[in-house]
């Protein structure tokens, strides 16, 4: 049996694309194992899928001054030793990494044991973890055409991000019923990420009466961010977080407001949903969401508002434009090259696995 090790963690965005690959990998006959951190979000998500999970030490490599910069390199070295031991025991044919700092020792260990490694870079420009891993990889899968200029020639492959199959099987009527909505008004879905986005929440609340004149509103506002004063507002429903019903809510949505995390916007693209993106500011991030959003805007997929520029009129006009011109945005999204991502990536994995087996 062919054997693969998946790695990546720290945030859901470093895990869910791996999860999306699992059914196809099983179909292709792979025995799947996962290496992650001791207690990161990836541990629970993967163990729920009945996949063997191995926790290792991991440390974050920061670009800024922090006392942990003194201790974390030792955690990485420990993780490298642990990963080498696991790889030596399991003897996989290939390693696939979705990134995050826990992936660094795994990819380095794979290189040291001459095991082919494929990595996936979600954002426009590689983060520090993937910058370290790129020299150790044989292929780098990307979401954006612009990313390929940051990857050595011959390694970069434009694949898009693996999308969970269940998202394509959402039921609009179930989504409407779940929210006690009807089919007489369009639905606006607001997604601020698992922790929510205060700036987006505040902006939506500010124009909510005007939104409700035209739309029914589903608001995923983040943990601890429910506004109890809006609890019984007709046509408006809020949740801290949704998991099982998300596919139905996405199916029900006519327009989406979202952050510009790579996985989130790739899901929106795959579902062909007109959208307004409000990327995380450069002050609160390394600016990757701003670049992601700019690429989607350039390709005609999205309307973009920078967080610092949000005001009532601008946000309301953007939502109305996305809805009224929805055919234009859907047409642009249908032209996207980012289709069949799972098949493309598993094809690369098979190629690497077959080559490794021939050579060994």
C-alpha positions in Angstrom: 0.0 0.0 0.0 1.2 3.5 -0.8 1.8 5.6 2.2 1.5 9.4 2.7 2.2 11.8 5.6 0.1 15.0 5.7 1.3 17.9 7.8 0.3 21.4 8.6 -1.4 23.2 11.5 -1.7 26.2 13.7 -4.9 27.5 12.1 -7.9 25.8 10.4 -6.6 27.2 7.1 -3.6 24.9 7.5 -5.7 21.8 8.1 -9.0 22.0 6.1 -7.3 21.7 2.6 -5.5 18.5 3.9 -8.9 17.2 5.0 -10.3 18.0 1.6 -7.7 15.7 0.0 -8.3 12.7 2.3 -11.3 11.1 0.5 -9.4 11.2 -2.9 -6.2 9.9 -1.3 -8.1 7.0 0.2 -9.7 6.3 -3.1 -6.2 6.2 -4.7 -5.2 3.6 -2.1 -3.0 5.6 0.3 -2.5 4.8 3.9 -2.6 8.2 5.5 -0.8 9.5 8.6 -0.7 13.0 10.0 2.0 14.9 11.9 1.0 18.0 13.7 1.6 19.9 17.0 0.9 18.4 20.4 -2.4 20.2 21.0 -3.1 22.4 18.0 -6.5 22.7 16.2 -5.3 20.1 13.7 -5.1 17.4 16.4 -8.9 17.3 17.1 -9.9 17.8 13.4 -7.7 14.9 12.3 -8.4 12.4 15.1 -12.1 12.8 14.4 -11.4 11.3 10.9 -9.8 8.2 12.4 -6.4 8.9 11.0 -3.2 8.1 13.0 -1.9 11.4 14.5 1.6 12.1 15.7 2.3 15.2 17.8 5.7 16.9 17.7 7.4 19.9 19.2 7.1 23.1 17.2 8.2 26.6 17.6 7.3 29.8 15.8 10.1 31.7 14.0 9.3 35.3 14.3 10.5 38.4 12.3 10.1 40.6 15.4 11.7 40.7 18.9 10.2 38.3 21.4 11.6 36.5 24.4 10.3 33.2 22.9 12.8 33.7 20.0 15.4 32.4 22.4 13.6 29.1 23.2 11.6 28.3 20.0 14.6 27.3 17.8 15.2 24.5 20.3 11.6 23.4 19.9 12.1 23.2 16.2 15.3 21.2 16.6 13.5 18.8 18.9 10.6 18.6 16.4 13.0 17.8 13.6 14.5 14.9 15.6 10.9 13.6 16.4 9.8 13.9 12.8 12.9 12.1 11.5 12.1 9.2 13.9 8.5 9.1 12.8 9.4 9.1 9.1 12.0 6.4 9.7 9.4 4.3 11.3 6.5 4.8 8.8 8.7 5.0 5.7 6.1 7.1 3.6 6.4 7.4 -0.2 5.6 11.1 0.0 4.9 14.0 2.4 2.4 16.7 1.7 2.6 20.0 3.7 -0.1 22.7 4.0 2.2 25.0 6.0 2.3 26.5 9.4 5.3 26.3 11.7 4.7 22.7 12.7 5.3 21.7 9.1 8.9 23.0 9.1 10.6 20.2 11.0 8.5 17.6 9.1 9.6 18.9 5.7 13.2 19.3 6.8 13.1 15.7 8.1 11.7 14.5 4.8 14.5 16.1 2.9 17.1 14.6 5.2 15.6 11.1 4.5 15.3 11.8 0.7 11.5 11.5 0.8 9.8 13.7 -1.8 7.8 16.5 -0.4 5.1 18.7 -2.0 4.0 21.9 -0.3 1.0 24.1 -0.8 1.2 27.9 -0.5 -2.2 29.5 -0.1 -1.3 33.2 -0.1 0.0 35.5 -2.8 3.5 35.5 -1.3 5.0 32.6 0.7 5.0 32.9 4.5 8.2 32.4 6.5 7.5 28.7 7.2 7.0 27.9 3.5 10.0 30.0 2.6 12.1 27.7 4.7 10.4 24.6 3.2 10.5 25.5 -0.5 14.1 24.5 -1.1 13.3 21.1 0.4 10.3 20.5 -1.8 9.9 19.0 -5.3 6.7 20.9 -6.1 4.9 24.0 -4.7 1.2 24.2 -5.3 -0.2 27.8 -5.5 -3.6 29.5 -5.5 -2.6 32.6 -7.4 -0.8 33.1 -10.7 1.2 35.9 -9.2 2.7 33.6 -6.6 4.6 31.6 -9.2 7.1 34.5 -9.6 8.2 33.9 -6.0 8.9 30.2 -6.5 11.9 28.7 -8.3 11.3 27.8 -11.9 10.1 24.3 -12.4 8.6 23.9 -8.9 5.5 26.1 -9.0 2.2 24.6 -10.1 -1.0 26.6 -10.2 -3.6 24.2 -8.6 -5.9 26.3 -6.4 -6.8 25.2 -3.0 -8.5 21.8 -2.2 -12.1 22.4 -1.4 -14.1 20.1 0.9 -16.6 18.1 -1.3 -19.5 18.7 1.1 -19.4 22.5 0.3 -20.6 21.6 -3.2 -23.6 19.7 -1.9 -25.3 22.4 0.2 -29.0 22.7 0.0 -30.4 26.3 -0.3 -33.8 25.3 1.0 -32.3 23.7 4.1 -30.2 26.8 4.7 -33.2 29.0 4.5 -35.2 26.7 6.8 -32.3 26.6 9.3 -32.5 30.4 9.6 -36.3 30.6 9.4 -35.9 32.7 6.2 -38.0 32.7 3.1 -37.2 32.8 -0.6 -38.7 36.2 -1.2 -35.6 38.2 -0.4 -32.0 37.6 -1.3 -29.6 36.4 1.4 -26.4 38.1 2.6 -23.9 36.0 4.4 -21.2 37.6 6.5 -18.1 35.5 7.4 -15.5 37.1 9.7 -13.5 33.9 10.4 -13.6 31.5 13.3 -12.6 34.3 15.7 -14.8 36.9 14.0 -13.9 40.4 12.8 -14.9 43.3 15.1 -14.5 45.9 12.3 -16.8 43.9 10.0 -19.3 43.2 12.7 -19.5 46.9 13.7 -19.8 48.0 10.1 -22.6 45.5 9.4 -24.5 46.5 12.6 -24.3 50.1 11.6 -26.1 49.6 8.3 -28.3 46.6 9.4 -31.6 48.5 9.2 -30.9 49.5 5.6 -29.6 46.0 4.7 -32.8 44.4 6.0 -34.9 46.5 3.7 -33.6 44.4 0.8 -31.8 41.4 2.3 -32.1 38.6 4.8 -28.8 38.5 6.8 -26.8 35.6 8.2 -24.0 36.8 10.3 -21.2 34.5 11.5 -19.8 37.0 14.0 -17.2 34.9 15.9 -16.7 33.5 19.3 -18.0 35.8 22.1 -19.2 38.4 19.6 -23.0 37.8 19.6 -25.0 41.0 20.0 -27.9 40.1 22.3 -29.7 43.4 21.5 -30.3 42.0 17.9 -31.5 38.6 19.0 -35.1 38.9 17.8 -34.5 41.1 14.8 -36.6 39.9 11.9 -34.6 38.8 8.9 -31.4 38.7 10.8 -29.7 35.7 12.4 -26.3 35.5 14.1 -24.1 32.6 15.1 -20.7 32.5 16.8 -19.5 29.7 14.5 -21.1 27.2 12.1 -19.7 23.9 11.0 -22.1 21.2 9.9 -24.7 23.6 8.4 -22.1 25.9 6.6 -22.6 24.2 3.3 -26.3 24.9 3.4 -25.8 28.5 4.5 -23.3 29.0 1.6 -25.9 27.5 -0.8 -28.5 29.9 0.5 -26.3 33.0 0.1 -26.7 35.3 -2.8 -23.9 37.7 -1.7 -21.1 37.2 0.8 -19.0 39.6 2.8 -15.8 38.0 4.0 -12.2 38.5 5.1 -9.7 37.6 2.4 -8.0 34.5 3.9 -6.9 32.3 1.0 -8.9 29.3 1.8 -12.1 31.3 2.5 -11.9 33.2 -0.8 -11.1 30.0 -2.7 -14.2 28.4 -1.3 -16.2 31.5 -2.4 -14.7 31.3 -5.8 -15.4 27.6 -6.2 -19.0 28.2 -5.3 -19.3 31.2 -7.7 -20.7 33.6 -5.0 -20.6 37.4 -5.7 -18.7 38.9 -2.8 -17.3 41.8 -1.0 -13.9 41.3 0.6 -12.6 43.2 3.6 -9.0 42.0 4.1 -7.2 42.1 7.4 -5.2 45.3 7.7 -1.4 45.4 7.3 -1.1 46.5 10.9 -2.7 43.3 12.1 -1.0 40.9 9.7 1.9 40.6 7.2 -0.5 42.0 4.5 -1.2 38.7 2.8 -5.0 39.2 2.8 -4.6 42.6 1.1 -2.6 40.9 -1.7 -5.1 38.0 -1.9 -8.0 40.5 -2.2 -6.2 42.6 -4.8 -5.7 39.5 -7.0 -9.3 38.6 -6.8 -10.4 42.2 -7.6 -8.0 42.3 -10.6 -9.4 39.1 -12.0 -13.0 40.4 -11.6 -14.1 38.0 -8.9 -14.6 40.5 -6.0 -15.3 44.0 -4.8 -12.7 45.0 -2.2 -12.9 47.5 0.6 -9.9 48.1 2.8 -10.7 48.0 6.5 -9.5 51.5 7.1 -11.8 52.8 4.4 -15.1 51.2 5.6 -18.0 53.5 6.0 -21.8 53.0 5.9 -22.3 54.2 2.4 -19.3 52.4 0.9 -20.3 49.0 2.4 -23.9 49.3 1.5 -23.1 50.3 -2.1 -20.6 47.4 -2.4 -23.2 44.9 -1.3 -25.8 46.2 -3.7 -23.3 46.3 -6.6 -22.3 42.7 -5.9 -25.9 41.6 -5.9 -27.1 43.7 -8.9 -24.1 42.8 -11.0 -23.9 39.2 -9.8 -24.0 37.8 -13.4 -20.8 39.7 -14.2 -18.9 38.3 -11.2 -20.2 34.8 -11.7 -19.1 34.9 -15.4 -15.6 36.0 -14.3 -15.3 33.3 -11.7 -16.3 30.6 -14.2 -13.3 31.6 -16.2 -11.0 30.8 -13.3 -8.2 28.3 -13.8 -8.5 27.2 -10.2 -10.7 24.2 -10.8 -10.2 20.5 -10.1 -7.7 21.3 -7.4 -7.9 18.0 -5.7 -7.3 16.0 -8.9 -4.4 18.2 -9.8 -2.7 17.9 -6.4 -3.3 14.2 -6.0 -1.9 13.8 -9.5 1.3 15.5 -8.3 1.3 13.3 -5.2 1.0 10.1 -7.3 3.8 11.3 -9.6 6.1 11.8 -6.7 5.1 8.6 -5.0 5.6 6.5 -8.1 9.0 8.1 -8.8 10.1 7.4 -5.2 9.0 3.8 -5.4 10.9 3.2 -8.7 14.1 4.7 -7.2 13.8 2.7 -4.0 
